[in-house]
């Protein structure tokens, strides 16, 4: 697989999560930064386990000593001691919950930061391939879902382990015969656990995938562009049915998962009733024989409940761990996707000012068996304007996307000033390039905030100068709130031409040595287009300009015109030269102007 081919593999329902040592270590790595509060949790759990033994033992003393001896003083002391133990245990539980929440919330915080940073490094091809709702689901519900791993899984495991050890020791110290009888039913808890764990893992994974599908429907139909499309084509009922279907399927999966756990717990509860009955039967026999007291039997049954409860929860922990592993697996699927476009070792800063951009036999493919570009070679000289023309889908935008390394060339090389662009750091390379696209994107903020996105340290004068150069300053000043006007989602409150001029002002504010314009004037009226062309003439002086255009009138005066067809350069030259040749350029010109031969004065020029 070449460097330009990013392979992104997502969930496969046929896979089963393996609770391997490597996976568990990878999960526990997220807890290591919080080992100090985790130690406090362990200490609290140990103390709580010991305190939990006191109430049953105190009850034994009440039954066997205080009541037979008719000692009100001893009875009061034992009751107050039991009450104090309960209060202290409750306070410890509050502290433990705070520590649990502190650790789990910070782990979710760290994981979201890590995921966002990782996704920032993914290539453009990743976001054009993945389902829209998928990224949101993994960033939100998947990561938030693992919060319970610490609260309800790891902490419960430690708590139940301490309770099990202390209670088991107390039972055997009291009467080893009864203790053996009580643990006979323990294997009945363990038998159905594995099957239930696998079932809940599959249901959990299917549920999360259904949530991703649901998020995709929401994002596609309730985003600004999707909403307008849905309204214009009157697809409300169809989209509602689609959402209703995915919502119903997700609900059914959640019910199935919930009921699977309930049946499991019902079976475990049934098993727990067997042990006390055996204790009452055999313990009653020993009482009749004079070997046990009533208090001992009552205390033994109470402690047996403390023994079964952690056994039940620890067997169910396998189920929870399998479910949690399904979430971790989905998250790690993303983390394991290696960014294919990264800084190489030893890469340095890019200096593009006054330097040529050269394509040398460049090839690229979005998919390995479908090349989008092949054998592309040309030079975009510094201080000149290079225009790319050709039919839609020919590869013009792909060529320009390779320059800032939004995609990586599969073969050949691209150089700036004779240096391969892969020898530059990505940040420095992209800081040297300004890109104005046909589909202008503005954040839902003020005009000033959108402009300062290009240069956060720019002064108010810098902002106004850029807007004047883009012929948008007077319009902005005429708005009631001026530069503090909120533009709405994707700039919905502005016209196409106004958004485009703000976008151009944003690039002017950045003032890069290389400017790429992908049909940047397509949304402008004739007057605005003229003003922008005038502004671009000054901006392109002593800079490298690359323009994609369908309207040939905007690039007739370009210094170098490349005609792109089927992923390769079919023709190149200046307007007069290309017009004199038989080929695609002349065909495009004649179709647009409805003439045979002839020339039109160009508008853009870098000279």
N, C-alpha and C positions, 0 to 999 in steps of 0.2 A: 504494500500500500504506500503510495507516494506521499510526500509531505503535504500535498494539497487535498488529500482525501481524509476527512475526519469521519471516523466510524463511531456512531453513537448507538449503543445497545441498551434497550430498556427492559422492562420486566418481562419475564417469561413464566407464565402460570405453571408450567410443568416443573419448574425448579422447586426444590424443597430446602428451606433454610436449615443449614447444619450448624448446631451450636458447638462449633469448633473452638479450640483454645485460642486460635488467632482472632476469631470474631469476638470472643469474650474479652480478650486483652484489648482489642480495639475499642470496645465499648467502655471498658474501665479507664482507658486513657483520658476520657473526658471528666472523670472524677478526681484524678490525681491532683489538679490544682487546688482542690478544696479538701485536702486530707486533714487539715486541722479541725474544721467543723465536723468532718466525718468521724474523727476520733472522739469528739465530744458526744456525737450521736451514739457511738458504741458504748461510751461510759454511761450515758443515760439509760440505754437499753439494758445494760448489765444490772444497774441499780434497780430499774423497774422490774426486771425478772425476779430479783431477790425479794423485793417488797411485795410482789404478787403472791408469794408463798405465805406471807404472814396472816392474811384474813382467814384462810381455811384452818391454819394451825391454831389461831386464836379461837375459832369456833369450836375446835376440839376441846380446848381448855375450858370454854364456857360450859359445854355439855358434860364433860367428864369431871370437872373440878368445881367451878363456881356454882352450878345448879345443885349437884348432889350435896355440897358442903353448905348450901344456903348462905353463901358469903356475898352480901350486897356490895361490899367494898371491892372484892376481887372481880365481881361481875362488871362494876362500873369501870374499873381499870382496863379490863379486857375490851369492853365495848369502845371506850375512848381510844385505846390503842388501835383498834380496827378502823375507827373513823379517821384517826390521824394518818394511818397508812394509806387509806383511800384518798385523802386530800393531797398528801405528798405525791402519790402516784399520778393524780390528776395534774398537778403542777408540772411534774416531770414530762407528762404527755404534751402539755402546751409548749414547753421549751423544745421538746423533740420535734413537734410539728413546725415550729419556727425554723429550726435548723434544717429540717427536710425541705421546706419551701425555699429557704435561702440557697441551698445547694442545687436543687432541681431547676429553679428559675435561672440561676447563673449558667447552668449547663445549657439550657435552651438558648439563653442569650449568646453564649459563646458559639453554639452550633449555627445559629442563624447568621451571626457575623461571618463565620467561616464559609457557610454556604453562599452568602451574597458575594463575598470576595472571590470565591471559586467561580461562580457564574459570571462575574465580570471578566474573568480571564478566558472564558470559553469563546471560540470563534463565532463569527456571524452565522456560519453554516449550522451551528447547533440550534440557534434560535429560529432559524428558518425551517428546521426539521422537526423540532419537538412540538407536541400539541400545546396550544396556548395555556390551557388550564393546568397543565402538568407541572410547570415551574412553580406556580402559585401554590399548588397543593403540597408539593415537597417543602417549600419554604415555610408554609404555615401549619396545616393540620398534621403533616407527617412529623415535623420537628416538635411541635407542641405536644403531639401524642406521646412522645418518649419522656415527657416530664414525669409521668407516673412510674417510669422504670425505677427511679430512685425512691419515690414516696411509697409505692405499693409493691415493689418487687425486692429491691436490694435491702431496704430497711426492714421490710417484713421478714425477709429471709434471716437477717441477723437477729431480729427480735424473737422470731419463733425458735431459732436455734438456741438462744440463751434460755428461753422459757422451757424448752424441751429438756435441756441438760439439767437445769435446776430442779424442775418438777420430777424428772425421772429419778434423779438422785434422792429426792425426798421420799418418793414412793418406795423405792427399794430399801431405804433406811427404816421406813415404817413397818413394812411387811413384804418380804421378797416374794412370798407365794402369791399374794394378791397382785403384786406388781406384774409378775409373769402372766397371770391370768388376764390382766388388763391390756397387755400389749399383744395378745393373740390376734386381735382383729386388725392390727395395723397394716398387715399386707393387703387387706381388702381395700385400703385407701389408695394403694399404689397401682394396682392392676389397670384401672381404666385411664390413668393419667396420660400416658403417651398418646393413646388414640385421641383423647380429647384435645391434647395440645396440638396435634397435627390438624385436627378439624378447625380449631379456632384460628390457627395460623393462616389456613387457606381462606377462611371467611374474612379475616382481618385484611389480608392482602387484596381480596376482591373488593372489599368495601372501600379501601383507599383508592383503588383504581377507578371505582365508580364515582368517588368524590372528584377525582381529577377530570373525568368525563363531564361531570356536572359543572365544574368550574369552567371548563372550556365552553360549554353552552352559554353560561352567564357572561363570560368575557367577550365571546364573539357577538352575542346578540344585544348586550346591554352596554357595550362600549359605544362611543359616539358614532364611528363609521358603521359598525354593525347595526346599531339602532336605526340609523337613517336608511340603510339598505333594507332592513326588515320592514320599515314603514312604507318605503317606496314600492316594494314588491308585494305588499300586503301579506306578509308571511307570519303574522302574529300567531294565528291558530296553530300552524305547523310547528313553529318554534316552541310554543307553549306545550304542545303534545310531546315534543322531544324532551323538554325539561321535565315534564310530568312523568315521562317514562323513566328517565334516569333517576329522578328523585324517588320514585316508587321502588325501583330496583335497589337503590342504596338503603332505603328503609327496610325492605325485606331482608337484606343481608345483615343489617344491624339486629333485627329481631331474631334471625336465625342464630347469630353469634351469641346474643343475650340468652336465648332459650337453651342453647347448647351448654352454656355454663350453669344454668339453673338446674337442668336435669342432672348434671354432674354433681352439683352441690346437694341435691336431694338424695342421691345415692350415698354420698359421704355421710350425710346426716343420719340416714338409716343405719349405716354401719356403726356410728358413734353410740347409738342407743343399746347396742348389744353388750358393750363392755360394762356399763353400770349394772345391767341386769345380772351379769355373771358375778359381779362384785357383791351385789345384794344377796345373791343366792349362796355363794360360798362364804362370804363374810357373815351372813346370818347364821350359817352352820357353825362357824368358828365362835360367834357370840354365844350361841346356845351351848357350845362346849366350854365356854368360859375363857376362851383364848383372846377375845377381842372385846373392846368397849364399843358402845353405840357411837361415841364421838369419833373414834378411829374410823368406823365405817363411813360416817357422814363426811369426814375430812378426806378420806380416801377417794370417795366418789367425786368430791369437789375438785381434788387435785387431778383426778383422772380426766375431768373435763378440760383442765389446763394442759394436760398431755395431748389429748386428742385434737384440741383446737389448733396448736401449731403443726401437728402432723397433717391435718386437713389442709391447712394453708400452705404448708411446704410442698405437699403433693400438687396442689393447685398452682403453686409457683411455676412449675414446669409449663403449665398451660400459659400463664402470663408471660413467661420468658419467651416462649415460642411466638406469642403474639407480638411482644415487643421486638423480637428479632426480625419480624416481618417489616416493621417500620424502619429499624436500623438498616435493613437490607436495601430498602428503597432509597434511603438517604445516602448510604455508601455507594449505591449504583452511580449516583451523581458525582460523589467525591472521587470515584475511581476513573471517571472520564478525564483523561489527561488533555489539558489544553495543547492543541497542535501548533499554535502560534505563540511562541514565547521568546524572550530575550536569549540569545545565544551567549555562551561563555565568551567573555572578552569583548562583548559588544560595546560600542561607544556612542557618543552623541552625534546626531545627524545635523549637517550644515548644508542646507539645500539652496541657500541664496546664491544666485548667479551660476548655478550648475545645471547641466543637462540631465534629463531623465531618459534613460536608454533601456528599451526592451530588447533582449537578445534571445530569439527563438523560444519565446515563453509559451508554455502549455498549461492548461488548467482543466479540471473536471470536477463537477459537483458530485458525480458518481463515477466510480472507476471505469465503467464501461460506456460512459457517455461524455466524451470530451466536449467542453464548452469553448475552449481556445486551443489552437495548435499552431506552432511556428510563427507567433506574433513577434515581429521585429520592427522597431521604429525608434526615432529620437525626437523627444520633445525638447527643443533647445531653450535654454534660459532666456528670458526676456522676450519670448515669442509666444504666439497663440497657436496651439495645435487643436484642431477640431476633429471629432469623431462623428461620422455620419453613417447611415446604413439602415436597413429595415429593423423593425422590432425583433428582439431575440437574437440579434446577430452576435452579441458579445461586447457591446460598447461599455455598458455599466460594469460588466465583469472586469474589463481591462482597467477601468479607473479604480475599482475596489481593491485591485492587487497592489496599487501604489502605496496606500497606507497600511497594507497588510491586513485588511479586513478578511481577506482570504489569502492563502499561501499558494504561490505558483507550484504546479506539479513538476514542471521541467523548465529549463532555461534559467535566466537570471534577469533581474531588474536592478539597474544601478543608478545612483545619483552622484554625479561628479566622479564616475569611475568606480565607486564603492558599492558593493552589493548591499541592498537595503536590509538584508538579514544581518548585516554587521552593525546596524544601528539599533539602539534600544527602541522599543516600541513607543514609549512616551515621547522621546525626542523626535522620532520620525513623524508621528502624528501631530506633534506640535508645530511642525513645519508646513502642514497641509491644511487648507481650508476647503471644505466640501459644502456646496449648495445643491440640494437635491430638488427634484420636481415635487416630491411629496414633503412639503414643509412641516416640521414638527415643532410645536410650541408647547411648553409646559403650562399647566393651569395656574399661572401666576401673573404678576404684572409684566408690562412690556419691559420695564427696567431690569427685572429679575431675569427675563429671557435673554436680554442683551448681555448682561453681566456673566451669564453662563460661559461665554467665550473668554472673558477676561475679568475675573472677580475684582482685581485691583484697579480697574479702569476708573478714572474720575468722571464726574458728571459732564465735564467739557469733552472728554474723549467719546463718551456715549453720544452726545449731541453731534459732534463732528462726524462720527460714523453714520448717523442717521441722515445728516444733511447730504453726505456723499451718496447715500442710497435713496435720496429724494423722498424720505418718509418723515423727516423732522416736523415739517409744517403740519402734516396730518396729525401726528401725535400731539403736538402743542394745541391743536384745535379740539382735542378730546377734553371732557369735563375734568378728568383726573390726570390728564397728560401722561407722563411716563409711568405713573402709578395705576394706570388702567389695567384691570384684570382681563386677560384675553379669553378665558374659558378653556374647556377641554380641547386640546389640539388647536387652540386659537379660533374656536368656532365663532367668536364675536367679531372677527375681522374677515374681510374679503380675501380671496385667494391672492390678489395682487398685493394687498397690504401685508399679509403674512409673508409673502415671498420677499418683499423689500425689507421687512424686519429681519428675515433670515440672512439676507445679503448684508445688512448692516452688522449683524452678529459676526459674520466672517470678516468684514472690514475692520471691526473692532479687534479681532484676533490678529489681523495684519500678517498673515503667513507669507512666506516666499513662494509657495506653490498653491495655486487655486484650481480646484476642479469644480466645474459647473455641469450638473446633469440635468439638462432641460430646465435651467433655472429661470428662464424668462417665459416659460410656457403659460404661466398663469397671469401674465401682465397684459394690461391693455396697451394699445399702440403708443400712447404718450408715456406711460410708465416705462415701457420697454425702451423707448428712446432715451429717457433719463438714465436708466440703468446701464445702457450701453455706453453712454457718455462717462458715467462713473467708473465702469469697468475699464475703459481705455486708460485712464490715469492709474488705476490700481494695478493693471497688468504690466506697466512699464518696469523693466528690469526684473520681472518675475516670470516664472514658468506658469503658463495658463493652459489648461486642458478643458475643452468644452464639448459636451455631447449635445447635438442639436438635430431635430427633425426638420425644423424650418431653415432651409438653406440660406434665407435672406439674412440670418443672424451671423453667419460664419463665412460669407463670401470673401471677406477681406482677411481671413485667417492666414497666418504665415505658412501653415502646413495643414493639409486636409487628408485625413485617413478615411478610406471607405472600408467599412467592416462588413463582411458577409460570411455567414456560417463559421464564425470563430476564427477568421483569419483576415489579414489585410489584403483586400482585393485590388485596391488602387490607392495611390497616394500622390500628392503634388499640391499645386495651388489651384484656385478656382478656374482660371483661364485654361490651364494645362489639362485639367480633368474634363472640362467642358468640351475640349477639342477631341477627346478620345471617345471611342465607342466603349460604353460600359455602364455600370450601375449609377454612377454619379450623374451622367447626362440624363439617364432615364428618370432619376429622382427629380432633377431640375425641371425637366420638361413637364412632368406630371404636376409639379407644384405651381409652375408659372404658366403652363399651357402654351409654351413657345417652343420653336425649334431654333437652337443655337441662341446666342445672345448672352448678355452679362448684366448684372445688377450691382449697383454700388453697395459694398458691404457696410455693416454698422460697427461690429466689434473689430478692433485692431489694437495690437499692443505697441504699435510704432508711434 
